[in-house]
Amino acid sequence: MNTSAMLALRKLHWTTIFILGLLLAGCFKDDGEPPQEDPFYAGRVGEVDKTLLSGSWAIHYIEWEGQREAVPENSEECGRDFFVFDANGVYRDYVLDYEYNCSYTSSAFQWKDADGVITLNDASGGTLEMVVVEQGLSKLIFRMKFDLDEDGKDDIFELTAYPYEPLDSDYYSETFARNPYQEHLDKIRFEWQEYRGPNQFSRYEIYRSAVGCAKENATLVATLTQREINYFIDENPPAAEELCYFFRVYTAEGLLGESELRSVDTNGFPVASVQMRQPEVNGNAITLSWESYKGYYFSHYEIAARNFTSGSGYGYQEVIIDTIPERTTLSYTDTDPPYFKNPVYTVYAIDIFGNRSTQWQMGLHSWEVAYSRPELLGFTAITKVAVSKTQPLVYLYGREDNGQYSLCAYNYQTGARTVCSDVVPEIFTDMNMKIIQTSSGEELIFPQGSDFLVYDPANLALKYTLKPGISGVQEFHVTGNGTWLITDQNLIYALDHQQDQLTITDSKAHFATFQSFGAYGVLELANGRFLVGHPNEGTSREYELDGQGGLTLTRSEVPLVMSNLYYYPGLNRIVNGNDQTIIDEATFEVTGSYSFPVFTYGAGRSQGKILGSNNDPTNAFSTSYPHQKKGYFYDLITGTELSVGTKGYPHFIFEGMNGDLISISSGLLRDHLGSSVPKTDLFLERTGL
């Protein structure tokens, strides 16, 4: 190395060398084990002592190709450029800016060490390595390399740094920052560079602003008089969405520096999970116990139950059972368990900011309990419902929790399952099953394609199969005098029912346009009149049925769309459940309306009662009508709207024999009875007005 080159190098300040190195370092370094044969890494220390490394250093000597030269001060008044390693993994260099007031320009980089090699990372992703070959209280010797003379080859430099106490400028307050590492994100922990200036240390002060993030309304929350304590944990912050902090450092000379406000968003703090013990079941009571919460900022425990052990999907839900405000309360007995089978219980911890513990590992934070309320029906989905007119029985067809379909009867006064059929229908159809009155008593009719299975409602034994000889049956209705009405996509048929035979007595065309399967409807009115329609047709058609089974088209355009219509014979009124209007049967003119229920399920056994709820059957999570555990009823005679609370979410409400209102309800949110959910949650409940 010639003298002119060495003189040029001596004039380079240390930080200038470092920045130049970052620009010329070229490719990124591999974070893996450095090659052992590379002389750049030879003789490095086995492990960097971070305690010795922490603090301020300045370069005093530089060696290149065997020649060692001293690095002079920048100026006699201001001293040297220097660099600082802090315990938070941040490296800062301080470059003398204006010598007349000894101010510095600072740059920050991340640093980490591995096997004696310190890697510095700049914001753009560039890296540079410092290979430590000697480390002590009073000396740090390390190597760096870059192509200083631009000959296309990296040059290796060995630099000797000594601890450095610069003029007592404030570079401490800018290091005041919240600890970003995962293990500290559950709390408000601030750290800063320990004061190591030339003056006598006095104190650190931490201030907090809980409103508006302003220094003017901040209050002093901590005073630390030990210089080596360079962190602060706020253990009792207020419950605010945003908290702001700033820092002051004092020496015997007075205030040395003050930081800017540092904002803390309290939303999303990780909350330590609570470990549970296996729950205990005693009859209809489930007792939970758990270990005390060990984290910060406790507000309360939240007892919850869900219907799944893992995964996600439609119908996966969780309900809040109760809250416990005392941290030392470590047990809870649920005397009213949720209405779904085998609930999975979790005890959550909630902090003062509303954050909730998120881990629920089965057998540790959550437990599935083998328990089922006796009221549960055993169905995960119900697709067809029929109610007896002479017995306190409701007939249900659907999928049970074993995945098989069943046709069963329930006593709605006791909630008990009375019988299930040995012959389960196999063909799915959109038509509902119905209870009809015949000369031999009630019969349960179950559509099967274009045929009809006929069951004895008493024991659900299959009696016979009716074959009307009509293909593509869309809907059927049995009138008050026993005449069958059947539609296909072309015609409306009248049929006589005798024993196990159906005989066509007449037919008439209805609509010229073929509409979708399973949506045609028939609404019986007074004096042998009835309507035929389809939701896609803008009007319905009125027919008249005579005593001999003959059909006559009496009106080709009735201004009603056949969808969710109910007839009240004693009042000569039709109710449109879609738009909540009341219609005169004779003129088909709107005579009134009602507000509730928003979604109508049907007419009550007694005259004038409209039954339903405000729960949208197509969207369990509707923002327009949030689902409620409540049934709604409108009385056509008095014009009053009534409501009654329910234990579950009502999906089908009917009036029982003694005037009680019976609801088929779900313990959890679901769109409708036929929705698929992970666990059984359907049950019968009796309500009253």
KEKOL-794247 format. One line per 3 residues: for each residue x, y, z of C-alpha. Coordinates in Angstrom, 2 decimals, decimal comma. Example, Ala and Ser with C-alpha at 12.3 -4.5 7.8 and 13.67 -1.06 7.14 Angstrom:
! residues 2
12,30:-4,50:7,80  13,67:-1,06:7,14
***
This chain:
! residues 689
0,00:0,00:0,00  1,59:3,31:-1,06  1,79:6,38:1,13
-0,68:8,45:-0,89  -3,31:5,69:-0,64  -2,81:5,38:3,10
-3,10:9,12:3,55  -6,33:9,11:1,58  -7,65:6,29:3,71
-6,71:8,12:6,93  -8,83:11,03:5,81  -11,90:8,83:5,43
-14,11:8,89:8,47  -15,29:5,51:9,79  -18,96:6,01:8,97
-18,12:7,11:5,43  -16,29:3,80:5,00  -19,29:1,90:6,28
-21,81:3,65:4,04  -19,52:3,22:1,06  -19,25:-0,45:1,96
-23,01:-0,84:1,90  -23,15:0,71:-1,56  -20,31:-1,41:-2,94
-21,04:-4,66:-1,13  -23,02:-5,84:-4,15  -24,84:-9,10:-3,62
-26,59:-10,12:-0,41  -24,71:-12,22:2,06  -25,83:-15,73:2,96
-26,92:-15,92:6,61  -25,59:-19,47:6,85  -22,24:-20,66:8,23
-19,34:-18,70:6,63  -16,83:-20,76:4,67  -14,03:-21,84:6,99
-11,33:-21,50:4,34  -12,06:-17,80:3,70  -9,30:-15,74:5,41
-11,87:-13,02:6,01  -13,49:-15,25:8,67  -10,33:-16,83:10,09
-9,52:-16,30:13,76  -12,91:-14,85:14,68  -14,21:-15,13:18,23
-16,53:-18,04:18,90  -19,37:-15,93:20,17  -19,96:-12,20:20,46
-20,60:-10,99:24,00  -23,60:-8,68:23,53  -23,09:-7,10:26,95
-19,55:-6,03:26,07  -20,66:-4,96:22,60  -23,51:-2,75:23,80
-22,57:0,90:23,89  -20,70:3,55:21,88  -17,50:2,91:19,91
-15,17:4,91:17,73  -12,53:3,70:15,24  -8,98:4,57:16,25
-6,91:2,32:13,95  -7,31:0,78:10,53  -5,11:-1,95:9,02
-4,90:-2,92:5,35  -2,46:-5,35:3,77  -0,28:-5,39:6,90
-0,06:-1,62:7,37  -1,69:-0,11:10,44  -2,57:3,55:10,66
-4,31:5,74:13,24  -7,65:7,34:12,39  -7,65:10,97:13,55
-10,49:12,83:15,25  -12,90:14,69:13,04  -12,20:17,83:15,03
-10,67:18,74:18,33  -13,87:20,40:19,51  -16,33:17,70:18,50
-14,33:14,51:18,69  -15,02:11,54:16,41  -17,70:9,87:14,40
-18,95:6,91:16,39  -21,36:4,03:16,29  -23,64:2,38:18,85
-24,90:-1,16:19,35  -28,03:-1,37:21,53  -29,67:-4,36:23,17
-32,74:-4,13:20,93  -30,79:-5,26:17,88  -30,41:-1,76:16,43
-27,10:-0,38:15,18  -26,73:3,38:14,79  -23,89:5,41:13,40
-23,36:9,09:14,13  -21,67:11,18:11,47  -20,52:14,66:12,36
-22,66:17,07:10,39  -21,81:20,68:11,25  -18,64:20,98:13,24
-19,45:24,40:14,58  -22,21:22,99:16,84  -21,03:19,37:17,00
-24,35:18,00:15,72  -24,56:14,57:14,19  -26,56:12,85:11,48
-27,68:9,41:12,57  -28,58:6,31:10,55  -30,09:3,12:11,95
-29,60:-0,49:10,87  -30,59:-3,85:12,25  -27,87:-6,13:13,51
-27,56:-9,73:14,52  -24,64:-12,00:15,30  -23,80:-15,62:14,61
-20,55:-17,38:15,45  -18,51:-14,22:15,74  -19,95:-12,55:12,63
-22,13:-9,45:13,03  -24,46:-8,83:10,08  -25,73:-5,29:9,48
-28,90:-4,79:7,42  -30,01:-1,55:5,89  -33,60:-0,60:5,05
-33,21:-1,51:1,36  -32,11:-5,06:2,14  -28,38:-4,64:1,69
-26,08:-6,35:4,17  -22,54:-5,97:5,42  -20,53:-8,19:7,74
-18,27:-7,39:10,67  -16,03:-10,32:11,67  -15,06:-9,90:15,34
-11,53:-11,14:16,03  -11,07:-9,63:19,49  -13,51:-8,29:22,05
-13,04:-6,85:25,51  -14,20:-4,12:27,85  -11,91:-1,58:26,27
-11,27:-2,86:22,76  -13,16:-4,19:19,75  -11,22:-5,46:16,73
-13,12:-6,57:13,66  -12,74:-7,03:9,92  -14,79:-5,64:7,06
-14,32:-5,88:3,35  -15,27:-3,92:0,27  -13,67:-2,77:-2,94
-12,22:0,55:-1,85  -9,79:1,00:-4,75  -12,39:-0,15:-7,32
-10,17:-2,81:-8,84  -13,00:-5,35:-8,89  -11,75:-7,22:-5,81
-12,90:-6,87:-2,21  -10,26:-5,54:0,16  -10,10:-6,76:3,76
-9,70:-4,15:6,49  -9,06:-4,74:10,16  -10,38:-1,98:12,40
-9,71:-1,29:16,06  -12,38:0,54:18,05  -12,34:1,79:21,61
-15,27:2,71:23,87  -16,21:6,26:23,17  -18,03:8,86:25,22
-19,02:11,62:22,84  -19,94:15,08:23,83  -23,13:14,90:25,82
-25,55:15,15:22,95  -28,91:13,47:23,13  -29,03:10,34:21,07
-30,90:8,44:23,79  -34,41:9,78:23,33  -34,60:8,63:19,71
-33,92:5,07:20,84  -37,06:5,13:23,01  -39,30:2,55:21,34
-41,69:-0,24:22,11  -40,06:-3,67:22,12  -41,15:-5,32:18,85
-40,32:-8,91:19,66  -43,05:-11,52:19,95  -42,42:-12,37:23,58
-43,16:-8,75:24,57  -46,16:-7,96:22,35  -48,57:-8,94:25,12
-47,57:-5,89:27,12  -46,56:-2,27:26,74  -42,80:-2,44:27,15
-40,56:0,43:26,07  -36,79:0,28:25,91  -34,04:2,78:25,19
-30,29:3,10:25,02  -28,82:3,36:28,47  -27,28:6,76:29,22
-23,45:6,67:28,97  -22,63:10,31:28,62  -19,91:12,24:30,44
-22,23:13,92:32,95  -23,70:12,54:36,13  -26,93:10,64:35,40
-30,10:11,88:37,14  -33,22:10,02:35,93  -35,43:8,76:33,12
-39,06:9,88:32,94  -41,88:8,21:30,98  -45,10:10,08:30,20
-48,41:8,71:28,92  -51,23:10,34:26,98  -54,53:8,45:26,88
-56,59:11,04:24,97  -55,68:12,59:21,66  -52,03:11,51:21,71
-50,76:14,89:22,86  -47,93:15,85:25,18  -50,09:18,60:26,64
-52,38:16,12:28,39  -49,76:13,48:29,16  -49,08:12,45:32,74
-45,90:11,18:34,34  -46,22:7,42:34,86  -42,68:6,38:35,77
-39,43:7,86:37,11  -36,35:5,63:37,00  -33,25:6,73:38,88
-31,00:3,78:38,04  -29,06:4,39:34,86  -28,76:0,72:33,92
-32,55:0,16:33,97  -33,38:0,93:30,37  -36,89:-0,45:30,02
-40,38:0,29:31,32  -43,53:-1,88:31,42  -46,84:-0,10:31,83
-48,70:-2,54:34,06  -51,79:-0,40:34,71  -52,70:1,48:31,55
-56,20:2,82:30,97  -58,53:0,90:28,66  -58,06:3,02:25,55
-57,78:2,11:21,86  -54,64:4,21:21,51  -52,03:5,14:24,09
-49,07:7,43:23,50  -45,80:7,67:25,40  -42,74:9,88:25,41
-39,43:9,81:27,25  -37,10:12,27:28,93  -33,53:11,77:30,07
-31,98:14,04:32,74  -28,42:14,52:33,93  -27,14:16,64:36,78
-27,03:19,45:34,25  -30,80:19,19:33,64  -32,92:17,90:30,78
-30,71:16,30:28,16  -33,33:15,10:25,69  -36,99:14,35:25,03
-38,41:11,87:22,56  -41,31:12,28:20,17  -44,63:10,64:21,06
-44,72:6,90:20,43  -48,17:5,51:19,65  -49,41:2,11:20,85
-52,45:0,53:19,18  -53,97:-1,68:21,86  -56,09:-3,64:19,42
-54,67:-7,07:18,74  -52,52:-7,55:21,83  -51,86:-11,29:22,23
-53,58:-12,60:25,34  -52,25:-15,64:27,19  -54,57:-18,64:26,95
-56,10:-20,26:29,99  -55,46:-23,95:30,61  -58,57:-25,95:31,48
-59,06:-29,20:33,32  -61,42:-31,85:31,98  -65,04:-30,78:32,63
-67,29:-32,82:34,88  -70,90:-33,73:34,00  -73,45:-34,19:36,78
-76,93:-34,67:35,34  -77,73:-31,53:33,37  -74,91:-29,50:34,98
-71,41:-29,18:33,54  -68,63:-27,96:35,83  -65,53:-26,29:34,39
-62,26:-25,50:36,17  -59,07:-23,84:35,00  -55,74:-22,35:35,99
-55,40:-18,66:36,73  -54,62:-16,25:33,91  -50,91:-15,45:33,86
-50,78:-12,55:31,43  -51,15:-8,78:31,55  -54,16:-6,45:31,69
-56,81:-8,94:32,82  -60,43:-7,86:32,52  -62,52:-11,02:32,83
-62,93:-14,65:31,89  -65,38:-15,57:29,17  -67,06:-19,00:29,25
-67,92:-20,12:25,73  -69,19:-23,23:23,98  -68,91:-24,09:20,28
-70,11:-26,86:18,02  -66,81:-27,86:16,44  -63,42:-29,13:17,57
-61,35:-27,76:14,69  -61,62:-26,30:11,22  -64,15:-23,82:9,92
-67,18:-23,71:7,68  -70,87:-22,94:7,46  -72,66:-23,49:10,74
-69,48:-23,46:12,84  -70,40:-21,25:15,76  -69,60:-20,34:19,31
-71,87:-18,93:22,00  -70,99:-17,00:25,15  -72,29:-18,75:28,24
-71,19:-16,31:30,94  -68,46:-13,89:32,05  -66,48:-13,91:35,30
-64,82:-10,65:36,42  -62,70:-12,08:39,23  -59,25:-13,29:38,23
-59,14:-15,64:41,22  -62,43:-17,40:40,38  -61,28:-20,64:38,78
-64,43:-22,74:38,40  -67,90:-22,42:36,90  -70,95:-24,69:36,67
-73,16:-24,38:33,60  -76,64:-25,32:34,80  -78,26:-24,44:31,46
-76,03:-26,10:28,84  -76,33:-24,99:25,21  -78,84:-26,53:22,82
-76,45:-28,56:20,69  -74,88:-31,95:21,11  -71,44:-32,48:22,67
-70,52:-28,81:23,23  -66,85:-27,81:23,18  -66,13:-25,53:26,15
-63,38:-22,92:26,30  -62,46:-20,45:29,03  -61,10:-17,33:27,35
-59,18:-14,54:28,99  -60,16:-11,02:27,92  -57,89:-8,05:28,55
-58,99:-4,51:29,35  -58,65:-3,55:25,69  -61,12:-6,22:24,57
-58,51:-8,60:23,17  -59,28:-12,28:23,59  -57,00:-15,26:24,01
-56,86:-17,12:20,71  -55,42:-20,55:21,41  -57,88:-23,38:21,97
-55,93:-26,56:21,69  -58,21:-29,50:22,44  -57,48:-31,15:25,76
-55,57:-28,10:26,98  -57,52:-24,91:26,38  -60,76:-26,52:25,14
-62,67:-29,68:26,02  -65,46:-31,50:24,21  -68,12:-32,68:26,64
-70,13:-35,83:25,91  -73,51:-34,33:26,76  -76,81:-33,80:24,95
-79,87:-32,02:26,27  -82,90:-34,33:26,38  -84,88:-31,83:24,29
-82,66:-32,26:21,21  -84,44:-34,05:18,38  -81,45:-35,94:16,99
-81,70:-34,26:13,57  -78,91:-32,16:12,08  -81,26:-31,05:9,27
-85,05:-31,22:8,77  -86,40:-30,95:5,24  -90,10:-31,74:5,71
-92,62:-31,01:8,48  -96,27:-31,98:8,94  -98,55:-31,34:11,94
-101,41:-33,56:13,00  -104,85:-31,94:13,32  -106,16:-34,48:15,83
-103,14:-35,51:17,93  -100,34:-33,55:19,66  -97,89:-34,88:17,08
-95,51:-33,32:14,60  -93,87:-35,41:11,87  -90,32:-34,70:10,81
-88,21:-35,97:7,94  -84,51:-35,18:7,80  -80,93:-36,22:8,36
-79,94:-37,50:11,78  -76,51:-37,01:13,33  -75,46:-40,46:12,09
-75,88:-39,20:8,51  -78,97:-41,33:7,81  -82,39:-39,96:6,86
-85,41:-40,77:9,06  -89,14:-40,14:9,19  -90,23:-39,78:12,82
-93,11:-38,52:14,96  -92,73:-36,38:18,09  -95,17:-35,48:20,81
-94,81:-31,72:20,97  -96,33:-31,55:24,45  -93,65:-33,81:25,96
-90,90:-33,40:23,36  -90,53:-37,20:23,15  -89,95:-39,12:19,94
-92,86:-41,56:19,67  -92,07:-43,60:16,58  -89,92:-43,71:13,44
-90,87:-45,40:10,20  -89,20:-48,61:9,08  -89,70:-47,49:5,47
-87,76:-44,32:4,82  -88,49:-42,42:1,58  -85,55:-42,58:-0,79
-86,39:-40,05:-3,51  -85,88:-36,38:-2,73  -88,58:-33,97:-3,86
-89,27:-30,30:-3,15  -92,90:-31,05:-2,30  -93,65:-31,18:1,40
-95,32:-34,10:3,14  -98,86:-33,46:4,38  -101,42:-34,81:6,81
-104,81:-35,35:5,13  -108,19:-36,41:6,47  -109,82:-39,45:4,84
-112,80:-41,65:5,59  -110,49:-43,91:7,57  -108,93:-41,06:9,55
-105,68:-39,15:9,13  -103,02:-40,25:6,66  -99,53:-38,95:6,11
-98,74:-38,36:2,44  -95,09:-38,34:1,39  -94,32:-37,46:-2,28
-91,89:-39,77:-4,07  -91,25:-38,47:-7,56  -94,67:-38,62:-9,19
-96,00:-41,16:-6,69  -97,11:-40,78:-3,08  -96,29:-42,96:-0,08
-99,18:-43,19:2,36  -98,30:-43,79:6,04  -100,43:-44,51:9,06
-99,70:-41,49:11,35  -100,19:-43,62:14,46  -97,22:-45,92:13,86
-95,72:-44,59:10,60  -96,23:-47,95:8,95  -96,40:-47,72:5,16
-99,99:-48,49:4,13  -99,77:-48,25:0,34  -98,48:-46,21:-2,58
-100,68:-43,91:-4,64  -99,86:-43,71:-8,35  -101,78:-40,93:-10,07
-100,36:-41,78:-13,50  -99,06:-38,22:-13,98  -95,43:-37,67:-14,85
-93,50:-34,70:-13,57  -95,76:-33,93:-10,61  -94,99:-30,44:-9,30
-97,38:-29,95:-6,40  -100,35:-31,58:-4,74  -103,14:-30,38:-2,48
-106,06:-32,21:-0,90  -109,16:-30,07:-0,52  -111,53:-30,02:2,41
-113,88:-32,45:0,64  -111,08:-34,92:-0,11  -110,48:-34,10:-3,79
-106,84:-34,18:-4,85  -105,38:-31,37:-6,95  -102,10:-32,10:-8,74
-100,07:-29,87:-11,07  -97,43:-30,71:-13,58  -95,75:-28,17:-15,86
-98,75:-28,06:-18,21  -101,97:-28,93:-16,42  -103,90:-28,81:-13,19
-105,62:-32,13:-12,43  -108,57:-33,04:-10,18  -108,48:-36,59:-8,82
-110,79:-38,78:-6,78  -109,17:-40,72:-3,93  -110,71:-44,09:-3,07
-108,76:-46,58:-0,94  -105,36:-46,94:-2,62  -106,42:-45,47:-5,95
-106,31:-42,00:-7,48  -108,52:-41,41:-10,49  -108,31:-38,31:-12,69
-111,70:-36,63:-12,99  -110,70:-33,55:-14,98  -107,72:-31,43:-16,06
-107,16:-27,91:-17,34  -104,15:-26,07:-18,75  -102,54:-23,48:-16,53
-99,49:-21,55:-17,87  -98,04:-21,69:-21,34  -94,48:-21,23:-20,10
-92,66:-24,16:-18,53  -91,33:-23,08:-15,16  -88,75:-24,60:-12,82
-89,53:-27,81:-10,99  -90,86:-27,88:-7,47  -92,14:-24,30:-7,21
-95,75:-24,51:-8,46  -98,32:-23,86:-5,76  -102,04:-24,43:-5,08
-103,99:-22,26:-2,61  -107,50:-23,41:-1,68  -110,11:-20,68:-1,18
-113,81:-20,80:-0,27  -116,66:-22,42:-2,22  -114,53:-24,78:-4,30
-112,27:-22,04:-5,63  -108,49:-22,29:-5,67  -105,46:-20,55:-7,15
-102,63:-22,08:-9,17  -99,39:-20,18:-9,65  -95,62:-20,12:-9,79
-93,14:-17,58:-8,34  -91,87:-16,81:-11,85  -95,38:-15,96:-13,11
-96,52:-12,42:-12,42  -100,11:-13,56:-11,77  -101,97:-16,66:-10,63
-105,00:-18,41:-12,13  -108,30:-19,07:-10,37  -110,23:-22,30:-10,90
-113,46:-23,69:-9,51  -113,95:-27,31:-8,50  -117,50:-28,69:-8,67
-118,99:-31,56:-6,74  -118,24:-34,08:-9,50  -114,54:-33,26:-9,71
-114,85:-30,95:-12,68  -112,60:-27,93:-13,16  -113,47:-24,52:-14,56
-111,05:-21,65:-15,18  -112,83:-18,68:-13,61  -110,10:-16,04:-13,78
-106,95:-16,16:-15,88  -105,08:-13,32:-14,16  -105,26:-12,92:-10,42
-102,80:-10,21:-9,23  -100,99:-12,51:-6,81  -97,65:-14,25:-7,16
-97,85:-17,81:-5,81  -95,25:-17,63:-3,08  -95,75:-17,66:0,70
-99,54:-17,15:0,55  -101,88:-18,22:3,38  -105,69:-18,35:3,40
-107,84:-17,56:6,46  -111,30:-19,03:5,62  -113,23:-17,58:8,57
-112,07:-14,07:7,70  -112,06:-14,41:3,89  -108,56:-13,03:3,85
-105,34:-14,01:2,10  -102,02:-13,12:3,74  -98,97:-12,51:1,55
-95,98:-13,36:3,73  -93,53:-11,92:1,20  -94,68:-8,29:1,39
-96,76:-8,58:4,62  -100,01:-7,51:3,00  -103,58:-8,60:3,77
-105,78:-9,28:0,73  -109,53:-9,63:0,25  -110,38:-13,12:-0,99
-113,21:-12,00:-3,27  -111,61:-8,99:-4,96  -107,92:-9,80:-4,43
-107,39:-6,20:-3,38  -105,00:-5,25:-0,59  -106,96:-4,25:2,50
-104,14:-3,88:5,03  -100,62:-4,79:6,08  -98,56:-5,76:9,11
-94,98:-5,11:10,16  -94,20:-8,24:12,13  -93,48:-11,04:11,64
-91,16:-10,12:8,79  -90,94:-13,78:7,77  -94,21:-15,69:7,93
-94,27:-19,43:8,67  -98,01:-20,02:8,40  -101,47:-19,57:9,80
-102,44:-20,53:13,32  -105,00:-23,21:14,14  -107,27:-20,53:15,57
-108,59:-17,91:13,21  -106,67:-14,75:12,48  -103,22:-15,58:13,82
-100,16:-15,05:11,59  -97,12:-16,91:12,92  -93,47:-16,22:12,16
-90,28:-14,48:13,19  -87,90:-11,79:12,01  -85,18:-14,32:11,17
-84,29:-14,36:7,49  -84,47:-18,01:6,34  -81,94:-17,37:3,58
-79,29:-15,59:5,62  -78,57:-16,48:9,21  -76,24:-13,49:9,51
-78,47:-10,84:7,94  -77,58:-7,30:8,92  -81,05:-6,10:7,93
-82,83:-8,47:10,28  -80,36:-9,92:12,80  -81,57:-13,28:14,06
-83,38:-13,22:17,39  -84,54:-15,78:19,90  -88,07:-14,48:19,57
-91,31:-15,38:17,80  -93,67:-12,77:16,33  -97,43:-13,02:15,84
-100,02:-10,81:14,21  -103,72:-11,02:15,06  -105,84:-10,24:12,00
-108,94:-9,72:14,13  -107,56:-7,25:16,67  -104,75:-5,85:14,53
-102,19:-6,34:17,31  -98,58:-7,46:16,92  -97,24:-9,67:19,69
-93,89:-11,28:20,41  -92,61:-13,93:22,77  -89,10:-14,95:23,78
-87,83:-18,40:22,85  -84,96:-20,56:24,06  -83,61:-20,99:20,55
-83,93:-19,42:17,12  -87,42:-20,28:15,78  -87,61:-21,70:12,25
-91,16:-23,07:12,13  -93,96:-22,07:14,51  -97,35:-23,76:14,64
-100,31:-23,71:16,99  -100,86:-26,84:19,05  -104,14:-28,50:19,96
-104,52:-26,65:23,26  -103,57:-23,27:21,82  -99,91:-23,39:22,77
-97,48:-22,13:20,18  -94,85:-24,72:19,29  -91,54:-23,78:17,71
-89,00:-25,96:15,99  -85,93:-24,03:17,06  -82,18:-24,26:16,66
-79,68:-23,74:19,43  -77,33:-21,94:17,02  -77,76:-19,68:14,03
-78,67:-21,39:10,78  -80,44:-20,25:7,62  -83,28:-22,74:7,81
-84,17:-26,18:9,13  -82,56:-27,90:6,15  -79,17:-26,23:6,57
-76,21:-28,47:7,34  -74,47:-27,90:10,66  -71,67:-29,81:12,45
-73,76:-31,01:15,39  -77,38:-31,64:16,33  -79,03:-28,45:17,60
-82,75:-28,70:16,70  -85,43:-29,03:19,36  -89,11:-28,45:20,06
-90,18:-25,77:22,50  -93,56:-24,60:23,74  -94,21:-20,90:24,03
-97,19:-18,80:24,98  -98,50:-15,29:24,55
***
